[in-house]
Amino acid sequence: MGLRGGIMAFVAAGIVLFVAGFDCANACRLGTPGEPSRFERVPESLEPGTHVLVFEVDGADRLTLRPISKDEDFTEFFRPAMITNDTGGVVVAQPLTSLVQRREPVSVVKFRVLCESPSPFTGSDSLLVTLYIEDVNDHPPVFVGDPYQVTVDELTPKGMVIYDGIMAKDKDKANTANSDIYYWISNGNENLKFSLSPLPRGGAAVVLEKPFDFENGDREMNLTITASDRGAPARLSRAQLTISVKDGDDQPPLFTAAIYRASVTEYPGPQMRSLQLLLRTEPPILAYDGDLAIDQRLNYRIRSGNTGQHFSMDSATGALTLVKLSTASS
């Protein structure tokens, strides 16, 4: 009885030892010997189903992914795949664009690939995977609030900012060349009347470099603003800015003629010293505001040559009246 029990114990022990030895020899293996980790660069534009990593597999029943930590679990974006009996891989499961477009972009993803040996063997192996998600310049800048419009006074001095609302956004990864935007005026600035100045908060301001001249045609101007990122190749977009100029009061009234002539056709007689004789001038006395868009009401008056006070002028119409005759004594 003791001998039988010893034999069973020996046999049992032999079985245990045999199984343990077999387990060590047939544990699954990932990658090549001496390859504990893999590093790969992955463009964010990869479509789901695309392989990002391929590695050797030996004696594995199935593959799984395990995050490095709970705070950095990105395994939902990938899935393991057995390609052949001796080849495995990691495949994109979800678009990677959402990783680089987060408020705090994710550019490095780490996880482990684990293999398990088929039954009845036990044992496992793991491969540390580090993926660098490369931002692809797949978004152009997009203007905010365009088209733009502004109304400015003709008398605005040069050097002044006339519009500071130029702004574009880029969905590519922040703080990279793919999202770094610069601006320029690509059309409508042939006379170099305007320039663009970058703003600390981002965007650009339009600066007046030469004075407006409403009377000579500066009434409405259309500028094309181009925004470009610094990716390779660069992506760009355009927006329109309409500048309407409001006429400023910078022009004097203008007469319709340089000289007006009038004559008295009837002599009222020497006994008449005071009268109200409306004079007809050729052409009629008329002036208009040099600031056409303002067209303010004008006031007329005789500036010189009326020392004897023989004439009066209607301040509203400019009509000239003879009010007193000349006398020998005067």
URVENQUI-V271788 format. One record per residue. N is the residue number from 0. RES is the residue in three letters. SS is DSSP state (H for helix, E for strand, C for the rest). NEAR is the number of other ideal C-beta (glycine too) atoms within 8 Angstrom. Layout:
n=N res=RES ss=SS near=NEAR
n=N res=RES ss=SS near=NEAR
This chain:
n=0 res=MET ss=C near=4
n=1 res=GLY ss=H near=5
n=2 res=LEU ss=H near=6
n=3 res=ARG ss=H near=7
n=4 res=GLY ss=H near=8
n=5 res=GLY ss=H near=8
n=6 res=ILE ss=H near=8
n=7 res=MET ss=H near=8
n=8 res=ALA ss=H near=8
n=9 res=PHE ss=H near=8
n=10 res=VAL ss=H near=8
n=11 res=ALA ss=H near=8
n=12 res=ALA ss=H near=8
n=13 res=GLY ss=H near=8
n=14 res=ILE ss=H near=8
n=15 res=VAL ss=H near=8
n=16 res=LEU ss=H near=8
n=17 res=PHE ss=H near=8
n=18 res=VAL ss=H near=9
n=19 res=ALA ss=H near=8
n=20 res=GLY ss=H near=8
n=21 res=PHE ss=H near=9
n=22 res=ASP ss=H near=12
n=23 res=CYS ss=H near=8
n=24 res=ALA ss=H near=6
n=25 res=ASN ss=C near=9
n=26 res=ALA ss=C near=13
n=27 res=CYS ss=C near=14
n=28 res=ARG ss=E near=12
n=29 res=LEU ss=E near=13
n=30 res=GLY ss=C near=9
n=31 res=THR ss=C near=5
n=32 res=PRO ss=C near=4
n=33 res=GLY ss=C near=4
n=34 res=GLU ss=C near=9
n=35 res=PRO ss=C near=6
n=36 res=SER ss=E near=8
n=37 res=ARG ss=E near=11
n=38 res=PHE ss=E near=6
n=39 res=GLU ss=E near=10
n=40 res=ARG ss=E near=6
n=41 res=VAL ss=E near=11
n=42 res=PRO ss=E near=8
n=43 res=GLU ss=C near=14
n=44 res=SER ss=C near=8
n=45 res=LEU ss=C near=9
n=46 res=GLU ss=C near=7
n=47 res=PRO ss=C near=8
n=48 res=GLY ss=C near=5
n=49 res=THR ss=C near=8
n=50 res=HIS ss=E near=9
n=51 res=VAL ss=E near=12
n=52 res=LEU ss=E near=10
n=53 res=VAL ss=E near=7
n=54 res=PHE ss=E near=13
n=55 res=GLU ss=E near=10
n=56 res=VAL ss=E near=15
n=57 res=ASP ss=E near=7
n=58 res=GLY ss=C near=11
n=59 res=ALA ss=C near=16
n=60 res=ASP ss=C near=8
n=61 res=ARG ss=E near=7
n=62 res=LEU ss=E near=12
n=63 res=THR ss=E near=8
n=64 res=LEU ss=E near=13
n=65 res=ARG ss=E near=8
n=66 res=PRO ss=E near=11
n=67 res=ILE ss=C near=6
n=68 res=SER ss=C near=6
n=69 res=LYS ss=H near=5
n=70 res=ASP ss=H near=4
n=71 res=GLU ss=H near=9
n=72 res=ASP ss=C near=8
n=73 res=PHE ss=C near=12
n=74 res=THR ss=H near=9
n=75 res=GLU ss=H near=7
n=76 res=PHE ss=H near=10
n=77 res=PHE ss=E near=13
n=78 res=ARG ss=E near=7
n=79 res=PRO ss=E near=12
n=80 res=ALA ss=E near=10
n=81 res=MET ss=E near=11
n=82 res=ILE ss=E near=8
n=83 res=THR ss=E near=5
n=84 res=ASN ss=C near=5
n=85 res=ASP ss=C near=6
n=86 res=THR ss=E near=11
n=87 res=GLY ss=E near=15
n=88 res=GLY ss=E near=12
n=89 res=VAL ss=E near=12
n=90 res=VAL ss=E near=13
n=91 res=VAL ss=E near=13
n=92 res=ALA ss=C near=8
n=93 res=GLN ss=C near=8
n=94 res=PRO ss=C near=7
n=95 res=LEU ss=C near=13
n=96 res=THR ss=H near=9
n=97 res=SER ss=H near=8
n=98 res=LEU ss=H near=14
n=99 res=VAL ss=H near=14
n=100 res=GLN ss=C near=8
n=101 res=ARG ss=C near=8
n=102 res=ARG ss=C near=2
n=103 res=GLU ss=C near=4
n=104 res=PRO ss=C near=10
n=105 res=VAL ss=C near=10
n=106 res=SER ss=C near=9
n=107 res=VAL ss=E near=8
n=108 res=VAL ss=E near=11
n=109 res=LYS ss=E near=10
n=110 res=PHE ss=E near=12
n=111 res=ARG ss=E near=11
n=112 res=VAL ss=E near=15
n=113 res=LEU ss=E near=11
n=114 res=CYS ss=E near=17
n=115 res=GLU ss=E near=10
n=116 res=SER ss=C near=15
n=117 res=PRO ss=C near=7
n=118 res=SER ss=C near=5
n=119 res=PRO ss=C near=4
n=120 res=PHE ss=C near=11
n=121 res=THR ss=C near=6
n=122 res=GLY ss=C near=10
n=123 res=SER ss=E near=9
n=124 res=ASP ss=E near=11
n=125 res=SER ss=E near=10
n=126 res=LEU ss=E near=13
n=127 res=LEU ss=E near=9
n=128 res=VAL ss=E near=13
n=129 res=THR ss=E near=11
n=130 res=LEU ss=E near=13
n=131 res=TYR ss=E near=10
n=132 res=ILE ss=E near=14
n=133 res=GLU ss=E near=8
n=134 res=ASP ss=C near=12
n=135 res=VAL ss=C near=9
n=136 res=ASN ss=C near=13
n=137 res=ASP ss=C near=7
n=138 res=HIS ss=C near=10
n=139 res=PRO ss=C near=8
n=140 res=PRO ss=C near=14
n=141 res=VAL ss=E near=10
n=142 res=PHE ss=E near=12
n=143 res=VAL ss=C near=7
n=144 res=GLY ss=C near=6
n=145 res=ASP ss=C near=7
n=146 res=PRO ss=C near=7
n=147 res=TYR ss=E near=13
n=148 res=GLN ss=E near=7
n=149 res=VAL ss=E near=11
n=150 res=THR ss=E near=7
n=151 res=VAL ss=E near=12
n=152 res=ASP ss=E near=7
n=153 res=GLU ss=C near=13
n=154 res=LEU ss=C near=8
n=155 res=THR ss=C near=11
n=156 res=PRO ss=C near=7
n=157 res=LYS ss=C near=8
n=158 res=GLY ss=C near=6
n=159 res=MET ss=C near=8
n=160 res=VAL ss=E near=9
n=161 res=ILE ss=E near=11
n=162 res=TYR ss=E near=11
n=163 res=ASP ss=E near=8
n=164 res=GLY ss=E near=7
n=165 res=ILE ss=E near=16
n=166 res=MET ss=C near=10
n=167 res=ALA ss=E near=14
n=168 res=LYS ss=E near=7
n=169 res=ASP ss=C near=12
n=170 res=LYS ss=C near=7
n=171 res=ASP ss=C near=14
n=172 res=LYS ss=C near=12
n=173 res=ALA ss=C near=5
n=174 res=ASN ss=C near=4
n=175 res=THR ss=C near=9
n=176 res=ALA ss=C near=9
n=177 res=ASN ss=C near=14
n=178 res=SER ss=C near=12
n=179 res=ASP ss=C near=8
n=180 res=ILE ss=E near=11
n=181 res=TYR ss=E near=8
n=182 res=TYR ss=E near=13
n=183 res=TRP ss=E near=7
n=184 res=ILE ss=E near=12
n=185 res=SER ss=E near=7
n=186 res=ASN ss=E near=6
n=187 res=GLY ss=C near=8
n=188 res=ASN ss=C near=9
n=189 res=GLU ss=C near=4
n=190 res=ASN ss=C near=5
n=191 res=LEU ss=C near=8
n=192 res=LYS ss=C near=9
n=193 res=PHE ss=E near=12
n=194 res=SER ss=E near=8
n=195 res=LEU ss=E near=13
n=196 res=SER ss=E near=8
n=197 res=PRO ss=E near=9
n=198 res=LEU ss=C near=9
n=199 res=PRO ss=C near=4
n=200 res=ARG ss=C near=4
n=201 res=GLY ss=C near=6
n=202 res=GLY ss=C near=12
n=203 res=ALA ss=E near=11
n=204 res=ALA ss=E near=12
n=205 res=VAL ss=E near=16
n=206 res=VAL ss=E near=12
n=207 res=LEU ss=E near=16
n=208 res=GLU ss=C near=9
n=209 res=LYS ss=C near=7
n=210 res=PRO ss=C near=7
n=211 res=PHE ss=C near=11
n=212 res=ASP ss=C near=8
n=213 res=PHE ss=H near=14
n=214 res=GLU ss=H near=9
n=215 res=ASN ss=H near=5
n=216 res=GLY ss=C near=5
n=217 res=ASP ss=C near=10
n=218 res=ARG ss=C near=6
n=219 res=GLU ss=E near=7
n=220 res=MET ss=E near=9
n=221 res=ASN ss=E near=9
n=222 res=LEU ss=E near=14
n=223 res=THR ss=E near=12
n=224 res=ILE ss=E near=17
n=225 res=THR ss=E near=11
n=226 res=ALA ss=E near=14
n=227 res=SER ss=E near=11
n=228 res=ASP ss=E near=17
n=229 res=ARG ss=C near=8
n=230 res=GLY ss=C near=10
n=231 res=ALA ss=C near=5
n=232 res=PRO ss=C near=5
n=233 res=ALA ss=C near=9
n=234 res=ARG ss=C near=11
n=235 res=LEU ss=E near=10
n=236 res=SER ss=E near=11
n=237 res=ARG ss=E near=9
n=238 res=ALA ss=E near=13
n=239 res=GLN ss=E near=11
n=240 res=LEU ss=E near=15
n=241 res=THR ss=E near=12
n=242 res=ILE ss=E near=14
n=243 res=SER ss=E near=10
n=244 res=VAL ss=E near=14
n=245 res=LYS ss=E near=10
n=246 res=ASP ss=C near=11
n=247 res=GLY ss=C near=11
n=248 res=ASP ss=C near=8
n=249 res=ASP ss=C near=6
n=250 res=GLN ss=C near=8
n=251 res=PRO ss=C near=4
n=252 res=PRO ss=C near=8
n=253 res=LEU ss=E near=9
n=254 res=PHE ss=E near=8
n=255 res=THR ss=C near=7
n=256 res=ALA ss=C near=6
n=257 res=ALA ss=C near=3
n=258 res=ILE ss=C near=4
n=259 res=TYR ss=C near=9
n=260 res=ARG ss=E near=6
n=261 res=ALA ss=E near=9
n=262 res=SER ss=C near=5
n=263 res=VAL ss=C near=8
n=264 res=THR ss=C near=3
n=265 res=GLU ss=C near=4
n=266 res=TYR ss=C near=4
n=267 res=PRO ss=C near=7
n=268 res=GLY ss=C near=5
n=269 res=PRO ss=C near=3
n=270 res=GLN ss=C near=4
n=271 res=MET ss=C near=8
n=272 res=ARG ss=C near=6
n=273 res=SER ss=E near=5
n=274 res=LEU ss=E near=9
n=275 res=GLN ss=E near=6
n=276 res=LEU ss=E near=9
n=277 res=LEU ss=E near=8
n=278 res=LEU ss=C near=11
n=279 res=ARG ss=C near=5
n=280 res=THR ss=E near=10
n=281 res=GLU ss=E near=7
n=282 res=PRO ss=C near=8
n=283 res=PRO ss=C near=6
n=284 res=ILE ss=C near=11
n=285 res=LEU ss=C near=8
n=286 res=ALA ss=E near=10
n=287 res=TYR ss=E near=9
n=288 res=ASP ss=C near=11
n=289 res=GLY ss=C near=9
n=290 res=ASP ss=C near=14
n=291 res=LEU ss=C near=9
n=292 res=ALA ss=C near=7
n=293 res=ILE ss=C near=9
n=294 res=ASP ss=C near=7
n=295 res=GLN ss=C near=7
n=296 res=ARG ss=C near=4
n=297 res=LEU ss=C near=8
n=298 res=ASN ss=C near=6
n=299 res=TYR ss=C near=11
n=300 res=ARG ss=C near=6
n=301 res=ILE ss=C near=8
n=302 res=ARG ss=C near=4
n=303 res=SER ss=C near=4
n=304 res=GLY ss=C near=5
n=305 res=ASN ss=C near=8
n=306 res=THR ss=C near=4
n=307 res=GLY ss=C near=7
n=308 res=GLN ss=C near=7
n=309 res=HIS ss=C near=9
n=310 res=PHE ss=E near=11
n=311 res=SER ss=E near=7
n=312 res=MET ss=E near=11
n=313 res=ASP ss=C near=9
n=314 res=SER ss=C near=6
n=315 res=ALA ss=C near=7
n=316 res=THR ss=C near=5
n=317 res=GLY ss=C near=10
n=318 res=ALA ss=C near=8
n=319 res=LEU ss=E near=12
n=320 res=THR ss=E near=12
n=321 res=LEU ss=E near=13
n=322 res=VAL ss=E near=11
n=323 res=LYS ss=E near=10
n=324 res=LEU ss=C near=9
n=325 res=SER ss=C near=6
n=326 res=THR ss=C near=6
n=327 res=ALA ss=C near=3
n=328 res=SER ss=C near=3
n=329 res=SER ss=C near=5
